[in-house]
C-alpha cells in the first residue's frame, strides 16, 4: 500500500520545482499542471513507472493552493500563458476535484484553453458532461490498440475495458470537447495496432497524435519494443501519412504552442545552498526540501524532515531543481 502525502498551503511546501507534482513551465505558453501522482493502470512501457515499487509515496495537492500557484507562475511569466494542460506522472482523472480544477483554470483571465491527458478508464457520460460544462477544451486520450487483449496487456491491467473506452471516445467526440487520440507506437509490438488506429481515426474523423516510445533509466520497459531515434520515427509517420492520406506529423504549431519567457531561475548549477527537508521524495532514497520559495529534490538522501542540510545544485532545467548533499 502506497502512502499518500497531501500538500496544502499550510504545509509550506512550494509547488514549483518538482517534476512529479505542482506546476511545470517548459518555456512555452502552455503550463503543465500536476494535481496528483496516483494511477489506476500499470502500463508495460510507462515512462514514469507509475504503480511500481520505485515510488513509495503518492501525492495530491489542495485545489486552492494549486490555483494560487498557477496564478503565481502566470505572473512570473508576465501573463504569457495561453493553455493549461492537466497531466500527471500517473492518471489525472484520479484527482477528486478534477472538474473544479478545470473550471477554475478556465476562469483565469489569461487562460484561453484547458486540456488534459487521460487513459479514459475513469471517464463516463456524466463526467464527460461535467467537464464539457466547465469548459474543458481537449482530451488527449491514450489508446494503444483496438484489440481487447492487447489493450489489457499494454495497460498492465486485466480490467482494462476497451468497449468502455470506445464508448467514451464517441461521447467525447459528440461533446464540445475536442478529442485527440494519443497512442504510443511501440515498434515490434503494436505496429499493426497503430495502423488500425490511424484507419479508425480517419473513418470517424477523430484527431490522432502518435507518440514516440522512449525508455529512461527509471521507466518501465516493454521488453519486445525496439526504441528508435526521432529521425526514424518521423520517417515512419511519413510512410503512414502517404498510406492513409492523413496528416500525422503533429508539432507545437499545430497545437498553438509557442515559446515564451521561462520562470526566472532562483538557483544556479553548482551553487551550494542550505535546504530545509520538508517531506519524503517520490523515488526511494530521495527527499524533498525547500529553498528560496522553491521545492527541490535531494538525491541519494536519508535526511529527516525538519533537518537543514547543505547541498549542491545539479540540475535547474525547466525550474526543476535537483541537488546532492555536500
C-alpha positions as CSV (number, residue, x, y, z in Angstrom):
1,X,0.0,0.0,0.0
2,X,1.5,3.3,-1.1
3,X,1.3,6.1,1.4
4,X,-0.4,9.4,0.3
5,X,1.0,12.8,1.0
6,X,-1.4,15.7,0.8
7,X,0.2,19.0,0.1
8,X,-1.6,22.1,1.4
9,X,-0.7,25.7,1.7
10,X,-0.2,25.2,5.4
11,X,2.4,22.6,4.7
12,X,4.8,25.3,3.4
13,X,5.8,23.0,0.5
14,X,6.2,25.1,-2.7
15,X,4.5,23.7,-5.8
16,X,7.3,24.9,-8.2
17,X,10.5,23.0,-8.6
18,X,9.3,19.4,-8.8
19,X,8.8,17.2,-11.8
20,X,6.0,15.0,-10.4
21,X,3.6,17.4,-8.7
22,X,2.6,21.1,-8.9
23,X,3.2,23.4,-11.9
24,X,5.8,22.8,-14.6
25,X,6.9,25.5,-17.1
26,X,9.0,24.4,-20.1
27,X,9.3,27.8,-21.6
28,X,6.2,28.0,-23.7
29,X,2.6,29.4,-23.5
30,X,1.5,26.1,-22.0
31,X,1.8,25.1,-18.4
32,X,1.7,21.6,-17.1
33,X,-0.4,21.2,-14.0
34,X,0.0,18.1,-11.9
35,X,-2.5,17.7,-9.1
36,X,-1.9,14.0,-8.3
37,X,0.6,11.2,-8.9
38,X,-1.9,8.4,-8.5
39,X,-2.6,6.0,-11.3
40,X,-5.1,3.1,-11.8
41,X,-3.1,1.3,-14.6
42,X,0.3,-0.2,-14.8
43,X,1.4,0.3,-18.5
44,X,4.2,-2.0,-19.6
45,X,6.1,0.9,-21.1
46,X,5.2,3.7,-18.6
47,X,7.9,6.4,-18.7
48,X,7.4,7.2,-15.0
49,X,6.9,3.7,-13.7
50,X,3.6,4.5,-12.1
51,X,2.3,1.9,-9.6
52,X,5.8,0.5,-9.1
53,X,7.9,-0.1,-6.0
54,X,10.2,2.8,-7.2
55,X,7.6,5.1,-5.7
56,X,6.8,4.6,-2.0
57,X,4.5,7.6,-1.9
58,X,1.7,9.2,-3.9
59,X,1.0,13.0,-3.7
60,X,-2.1,15.1,-4.1
61,X,-2.4,18.9,-3.9
62,X,-5.0,21.0,-2.2
63,X,-7.1,22.7,-5.0
64,X,-6.9,26.3,-3.7
65,X,-3.2,26.1,-3.2
66,X,-2.7,24.7,-6.7
67,X,-4.7,27.5,-8.3
68,X,-2.8,30.1,-6.2
69,X,0.5,28.6,-7.6
70,X,-0.8,28.7,-11.2
71,X,-1.6,32.4,-10.8
72,X,1.9,32.9,-9.4
73,X,3.5,31.2,-12.3
74,X,1.4,33.1,-14.8
75,X,2.6,36.3,-13.1
76,X,6.2,35.2,-13.2
77,X,5.8,34.6,-17.0
78,X,4.4,38.2,-17.5
79,X,1.0,36.7,-18.3
80,X,2.3,35.0,-21.4
81,X,0.4,31.8,-20.8
82,X,-2.5,30.6,-23.1
83,X,-3.1,27.0,-22.2
84,X,-3.1,24.8,-19.1
85,X,-2.6,21.1,-19.7
86,X,-3.7,18.9,-16.8
87,X,-1.4,16.0,-16.9
88,X,0.3,13.7,-14.4
89,X,3.0,11.2,-13.9
90,X,0.0,9.0,-13.1
91,X,-3.6,9.5,-14.2
92,X,-5.2,12.9,-13.9
93,X,-8.8,11.6,-13.5
94,X,-7.9,10.1,-10.2
95,X,-7.9,13.6,-8.8
96,X,-11.2,14.0,-6.9
97,X,-11.6,17.7,-7.7
98,X,-10.7,17.5,-11.4
99,X,-13.9,19.2,-12.6
100,X,-13.4,22.1,-10.2
101,X,-9.8,22.4,-11.2
102,X,-10.7,22.6,-14.9
103,X,-13.4,25.2,-14.1
104,X,-11.0,27.4,-12.0
105,X,-8.2,27.2,-14.6
106,X,-10.6,28.1,-17.4
107,X,-11.8,31.2,-15.4
108,X,-8.3,32.6,-15.1
109,X,-8.3,35.7,-17.4
110,X,-5.1,34.8,-19.2
111,X,-6.1,31.2,-20.0
112,X,-7.9,30.6,-23.3
113,X,-7.7,26.8,-23.3
114,X,-7.6,23.9,-20.9
115,X,-6.6,20.4,-22.0
116,X,-6.0,17.2,-20.1
117,X,-4.4,13.8,-20.6
118,X,-6.1,10.6,-19.6
119,X,-6.3,6.8,-20.3
120,X,-10.0,7.2,-20.4
121,X,-10.8,4.4,-18.0
122,X,-12.4,6.5,-15.2
123,X,-14.5,8.6,-17.6
124,X,-18.2,8.1,-18.1
125,X,-21.1,10.0,-19.6
126,X,-21.7,12.2,-16.5
127,X,-18.0,13.0,-16.0
128,X,-17.6,14.0,-19.7
129,X,-20.7,16.2,-19.5
130,X,-19.4,17.9,-16.3
131,X,-16.0,18.6,-18.0
132,X,-17.8,19.9,-21.1
133,X,-19.9,22.2,-18.9
134,X,-16.9,23.8,-17.2
135,X,-15.1,24.5,-20.5
136,X,-12.6,21.7,-21.0
137,X,-11.2,22.2,-24.5
138,X,-9.4,19.0,-25.3
139,X,-9.0,15.4,-24.1
140,X,-5.8,13.7,-25.2
141,X,-6.8,10.1,-24.8
142,X,-4.2,7.2,-24.6
143,X,-5.3,4.2,-26.6
144,X,-2.7,1.8,-28.0
145,X,-4.7,-0.9,-29.6
146,X,-8.2,-1.8,-30.8
147,X,-7.6,-5.4,-29.7
148,X,-9.1,-6.1,-26.3
149,X,-6.4,-8.5,-25.1
150,X,-3.5,-6.3,-26.4
151,X,-5.1,-3.4,-24.6
152,X,-5.2,-5.3,-21.3
153,X,-1.6,-6.4,-21.8
154,X,-0.2,-2.9,-22.7
155,X,-2.1,-1.2,-19.9
156,X,-1.0,-3.9,-17.5
157,X,-4.5,-4.4,-16.1
158,X,-6.9,-7.2,-16.8
159,X,-9.8,-4.9,-16.1
160,X,-9.0,-2.5,-18.9
161,X,-12.3,-2.4,-20.8
162,X,-11.9,-1.5,-24.5
163,X,-15.6,-1.3,-25.1
164,X,-16.0,1.3,-22.4
165,X,-13.1,3.3,-23.8
166,X,-14.7,3.2,-27.3
167,X,-17.9,4.4,-25.8
168,X,-16.2,7.3,-24.0
169,X,-14.4,8.2,-27.3
170,X,-17.7,8.5,-29.0
171,X,-19.2,10.6,-26.1
172,X,-16.2,13.0,-26.1
173,X,-16.4,13.4,-29.9
174,X,-20.1,14.2,-29.7
175,X,-19.5,16.8,-27.0
176,X,-17.9,20.2,-27.3
177,X,-14.6,18.8,-26.1
178,X,-12.0,18.2,-28.8
179,X,-10.9,14.6,-29.0
180,X,-7.3,13.7,-29.7
181,X,-6.2,10.1,-29.6
182,X,-2.6,9.7,-28.5
183,X,-1.4,6.1,-29.0
184,X,2.2,5.3,-28.2
185,X,3.9,3.4,-31.0
186,X,5.9,0.6,-29.7
187,X,8.0,-0.7,-32.6
188,X,7.8,-4.5,-32.9
189,X,4.9,-4.6,-30.5
190,X,1.9,-2.7,-31.8
191,X,2.8,-1.7,-35.4
192,X,-0.3,-3.2,-36.9
193,X,-2.4,-1.8,-34.0
194,X,-1.2,1.7,-34.8
195,X,-2.2,1.3,-38.4
196,X,-5.7,0.1,-37.3
197,X,-5.9,3.2,-35.0
198,X,-5.0,5.5,-37.9
199,X,-7.7,3.9,-40.0
200,X,-10.1,4.1,-37.1
201,X,-9.4,7.8,-36.6
202,X,-9.8,8.6,-40.3
203,X,-13.0,6.7,-40.7
204,X,-14.5,8.5,-37.7
205,X,-12.9,11.9,-38.2
206,X,-11.0,11.7,-34.9
207,X,-7.8,13.6,-34.4
208,X,-4.7,11.4,-33.7
209,X,-1.3,12.3,-32.4
210,X,1.1,9.2,-32.4
211,X,3.6,9.3,-29.6
212,X,7.1,8.0,-29.7
213,X,8.1,5.2,-27.3
214,X,11.1,6.2,-25.1
215,X,12.7,4.4,-22.3
216,X,14.7,6.0,-19.5
217,X,16.7,4.8,-16.5
218,X,13.6,4.6,-14.3
219,X,10.9,3.9,-16.9
220,X,9.0,0.5,-17.1
221,X,10.4,-1.3,-20.1
222,X,8.4,-3.0,-22.8
223,X,10.7,-6.0,-23.4
224,X,9.7,-6.6,-27.0
225,X,9.7,-2.9,-28.1
226,X,12.6,-1.5,-30.2
227,X,13.5,2.1,-29.3
228,X,14.2,4.1,-32.4
229,X,15.5,7.7,-32.9
230,X,13.4,10.7,-33.8
231,X,14.5,10.6,-37.5
232,X,13.2,7.0,-37.9
233,X,10.1,7.9,-36.0
234,X,9.2,10.8,-38.3
235,X,10.1,8.8,-41.4
236,X,7.6,6.1,-40.4
237,X,5.0,8.7,-39.8
238,X,5.6,10.0,-43.4
239,X,5.1,6.4,-44.7
240,X,1.8,6.2,-42.8
241,X,0.8,9.7,-44.0
242,X,1.1,8.5,-47.6
243,X,-0.6,5.2,-46.9
244,X,-3.6,6.7,-45.2
245,X,-3.6,10.2,-46.8
246,X,-3.7,11.7,-43.3
247,X,-1.5,14.3,-41.5
248,X,0.3,12.5,-38.7
249,X,3.4,14.7,-38.1
250,X,2.0,17.0,-35.4
251,X,4.1,19.8,-33.9
252,X,3.8,22.6,-31.4
253,X,2.4,25.0,-34.1
254,X,-0.5,22.6,-34.8
255,X,-1.4,22.9,-31.1
256,X,-0.9,26.6,-31.0
257,X,2.1,26.3,-28.7
258,X,5.0,28.7,-28.9
259,X,8.0,29.8,-26.9
260,X,7.6,32.4,-24.1
261,X,9.9,33.5,-21.4
262,X,10.6,31.0,-18.7
263,X,10.1,31.3,-14.9
264,X,13.3,33.0,-13.7
265,X,15.7,30.6,-12.0
266,X,16.3,31.1,-8.3
267,X,19.2,28.7,-8.1
268,X,22.2,28.2,-10.4
269,X,24.0,24.9,-11.3
270,X,26.8,24.1,-8.8
271,X,25.5,26.6,-6.3
272,X,25.7,25.4,-2.7
273,X,22.7,26.2,-0.6
274,X,21.1,25.3,2.7
275,X,18.0,23.1,2.2
276,X,15.2,22.5,4.7
277,X,13.9,19.0,4.4
278,X,10.1,19.0,4.1
279,X,8.8,15.6,3.0
280,X,9.9,12.2,1.6
281,X,10.7,12.1,-2.1
282,X,8.8,10.4,-4.9
283,X,11.6,8.0,-5.5
284,X,13.3,5.8,-3.0
285,X,16.3,7.3,-1.3
286,X,15.2,10.8,-2.2
287,X,13.8,13.7,0.0
288,X,12.1,16.9,-0.9
289,X,13.4,20.2,0.5
290,X,12.7,23.9,0.3
291,X,14.9,26.9,-0.5
292,X,14.1,30.4,-1.7
293,X,10.4,29.6,-2.2
294,X,11.0,26.6,-4.4
295,X,10.9,22.8,-3.8
296,X,14.0,20.8,-4.7
297,X,14.6,17.0,-4.9
298,X,17.6,15.8,-2.8
299,X,19.2,12.8,-4.5
300,X,20.6,9.9,-2.5
301,X,19.4,11.3,0.8
302,X,18.1,9.8,4.0
303,X,17.9,13.1,5.8
304,X,15.0,13.6,8.2
305,X,12.0,16.0,7.8
306,X,12.9,19.3,9.5
307,X,16.6,18.8,9.1
308,X,18.7,21.5,7.4
309,X,21.4,20.3,5.1
310,X,23.9,21.9,2.7
311,X,23.5,20.8,-0.9
312,X,25.0,21.4,-4.3
313,X,22.6,22.2,-7.2
314,X,23.0,19.6,-10.0
315,X,20.0,20.5,-12.3
316,X,17.9,23.6,-13.0
317,X,16.3,22.7,-16.3
318,X,12.7,24.0,-16.6
319,X,13.0,25.2,-13.0
320,X,13.0,21.6,-11.8
321,X,15.7,21.5,-9.2
322,X,17.9,18.5,-8.2
323,X,20.5,18.8,-5.5
324,X,23.0,16.5,-3.8
325,X,24.2,16.8,-0.2
326,X,27.7,18.1,0.3
